[in-house]
Amino acid sequence: MMNKVIKYINPPKTCDICHGPFVEDIMFDAATYHGPWANMCMHCFNQIGKGLGTGLGQQYKKNEVGEWIKIAG
């Protein structure tokens, strides 16, 4: 069985919370403890992200051609 590759189309350039860059080309699209969802860098996700999985969030990593590929959640 082949795994389906899920890509994040038209991602933001910076973190919705701190407006900083996505360090190590890692981004989280996840629920926050404040209520709304956000696209977050690793630092902000570790501070206010609710987690990964259905109803919580997904983790993406930028590949060598600049596409954001889902790697967890």
Summary of the structure (lengths in Angstrom):
residues: 73
radius of gyration: 11.8
end to end distance: 19.2
largest distance: 39.4
contacts: 190
relative contact order: 0.25
helix: 14%
strand: 36%
